[in-house]
């Protein structure tokens, strides 16, 4: 089974969402990607449709934008 991918940038909104996502799902089924620390994954996130973080990519390829921490353009800069 493919994993969920949770993209975030480390801001308080993102960290709070990360804690909630890991609490309501099986943490073994979620890959957490901190785009501030893994800048090489920003292009990947954009290609999947991530427009802002925090965002959760489902195994089906759907992007669920959660609240609003930062736009992907802000993360790139």
N, C-alpha and C positions, 0 to 999 in steps of 0.2 A: 504494500500500500504506500502510495506517495504521501509525503508529509505536508502539513500546512507550513507556510513560511510567514513569519511575523517580522515585518520590516519596521524599524524605528530609528530615531536619531538621538536617543538618550535624554530628551527633554522630560520634564516632570509628567506631562500628559502621556508621553510614550511609555515611560517606566510604569506608570499606573496601569495603563492598558495592558502592558506585558504581564504584570502580576495577575490581572483579572483573567486574561486569556489562559495563562498557565494554570490558574485555579479551576477554571470550568472545563478544561480539556485534559487529555492525557499528555503530559509534558513530553513524553517520548515521541509523540506524533507531531510536535511543533519544532521547527528550526527557527531560532531567533537570530535575526541578522541586524546588528547595530551598524547602520550605514555611516555613522561618524567614524567608527573604528574600522569598518570594512568598505572603504570608499570604492574599491574595485567592483563592488556588487551594485553600485548605483545604476549603471546602465542596464543590468539584468532586471532590476526592480522597475525601471522605466519601461522596458520592453514588455513586461507582464501587465502593464497598465497602471502601476502605482503612480498616483499624482500628488499624494501627500502622505505623510506619516503621522501617526501609526497606521499601518495597513496590514491586513491579513490576506494572503494569497491561499485560496483553497486548493485542494488536490485537483479539482475540476478546472482550475485556471481562472476562477472568479476572484476579483479583488474587492475586498470589503474594507472601505475606508472607515476608520474608527475615530470619531471626534476629529479634532484638527490640532496637530502639534506644529507642523511645518510643511510647506510645499516642497516637492522634490527639487524645485529650482533653488530654494533656500539651502537645502541639504548639499547640493552640488557646489555652492559657493563657499 
